[in-house]
Amino acid sequence: MMTVDTLFVRTSPEAMFAVAVDVEAWPRHLAHYRYVQVRERRVDETVVAMSANRPFGPLNWPTWWTSLMWVDRDRSTVRYRHIEGITTGMEVEWKVESRDGGCFVTLVHEWMGPKWGPLRRPAAEWVIGPVFVHGIASRTLAGLARSLERPNG
């Protein structure tokens, strides 16, 4: 399963990258995030637990996962590997690239699916990827962009 979310954001790449890295502040910018907790800061990686709601009309489906997080400031990328939760093993990359008038952000999620035997692939490709991963990632990207694009953002 692979999902790709992209967005042009009318802000500097430095500002976008800073908000992408500051995951502990995401719940202040994003109504669908329930919490982000840094569990451990290591020399070259951070262990971070996150939880977000996936809305379905008036109802919210709570999701949670724990990831290893790596920040590469030279390449303007943030990478994650999910280590707990239904999406264990998922690889995620945020990439911020400079463009005229702002920056272009690409969010890629890759995953082999849950360990559910023959249901593994359909669960990942038909439900978890397009409904949950894309549903949350697209809201995250759009919400962070809105917070940066508004005056005094």
N, C-alpha and C positions, 0 to 999 in steps of 0.2 A: 504494500500500500504506500502510495506517495501522494501527499497533498502539497500544493504550492499556492501560497497566497502572496500577492504583490500589491504594492500601493505607492503612488507618488505622493510625497509629503512636502508641503511648502514650508520647509524649515531647513536649517543647516544640517548637514550630515552629522556634525559633532553633537548638536542638540538631540537629534533622533537617536544616535548611538548611546548618549548618556542616559536617556529615559529607558532604552531597551536594556541596558545593563543594570539600572537601579530597580530591580525586580521587587524589592521590599516596598517600594512606593506605588506599585501597580494598583493595589486596592483603592488608593486615593484617586486615581485617574479612571478606574474601570469598575463600573457598577456590577459587572458579572463576576468579578473576582471576590471570593469569600475571604481568602487569606493567602499570604506568601510569607514563609518563615525560613530564614537561613538557619539551618541546623548546625552547620560546621563550615568554617573558613579554613581551607588548607593552603599550602604554599601556591599550588598551581590550579586549584579547583575549589568550587564551593558546592556544598550539599544544600539543596533548596527544596522545600516542600511547598506545593501550590494546590489551591483548590479554586475551581470556578464553576459557576452554574451554566448549564446549557438550557436556555429557555425554549419551551414549547408552548407558545401562546401565553396564557396566564400562569403556567406551571414552570417550575425550574427543576432541572435534574442536576443534583450536585455531583461533581467529579473531583477527583484528587489524584495526585501523583507526586513522586519525589524524584529529583534529577541531580545528576552531577552537572555542574555548569562551568564552562571554560570561556574566558574572555580573551580575544585576540585584538588588541587595540590597533596594531599595525595594519591589520586587514579589515578592520571594522566588522568583525564577526563575533557572534555569541553562539556557542554550541552547547547542546544539552544531550545527555543520555538518560532516559527514564530508567530508574533502578527499583522503583516500587510502584504498585498500582497496576491496573489492568493493562496499561500500555508499557509495561516493563520491556526494555530493549529498544524502544523508539529512539531514533536519532533525530535531532532537531537542529536546524541552523538558521540564524538570523543574519542577514547580510545587508549592510547599509552602504549605498553607493551614491556619490555626488552626481547631481544633474543640474542643468541650468534652472535656476529658480527654486531649488530644493534638493531633495534626495529621493532615491528609489529604494524601497525596502522589499526584500524577498525573504519569505519564511517558508522553509522546506521541512516537512515531516516525513520520515521514512520508517517503515515498520513491517515486520513479517507477520504480525497479528498475534492474538493470544494463543496460548497452548491448549486449544480446544479440538484437537484432532481434525476431522473433516470440516468442522465449522470455522476453522481458523481463518481461511482466506475470505469466505463470504462475509464473516463478521467484520473483518478489517476493511475490506474493499467496499462493502455496501452500506455498513452502518457506522462503525467507529470512525473511519477516516472522513467520509463526506458529511456525516451528520454531527458527530461530536468534535473531532479534531478541527475540521474546517470551520464549523460553527463557532467554536471558541477562538481559534486563531484569527479569523477574519474580524471578529468583534474586538479582539485585543489590539490588532494592528490599527483598525479604524479609530478606536478609542484613544490610543496613544497619539495618533496623528491629530485628532480633534484637540487634545489637550495642548499640543504644541502649536497648532495653527491659530488658535484664538488669541486675541490681544492679551498681552502679558502672560502668554502660555509658556 
